[in-house]
Amino acid sequence: MDVLVFLIPVSLFLGGLGLAAFFWALGSRQFDDPEGDSRRILTDDYDDAPKR
């Protein structure tokens, strides 16, 4: 049970670090292409055939 004294703060710190990284990614506008994939799939620019 003594190990929980160390594991709980470490897990809270790592969770906060992950949350901070997520908010940093939102703030740096890395998720700003909501229309790109929906339009890219409809074009014939990409060929699925293997390259020779």
Secondary structure, DSSP 8 states (H G I E B T S, - for coil): -TTHHHHHHHHHHHHHHHHHHHHHHHHTTTT--TTHHHHHTTSS-S--S---
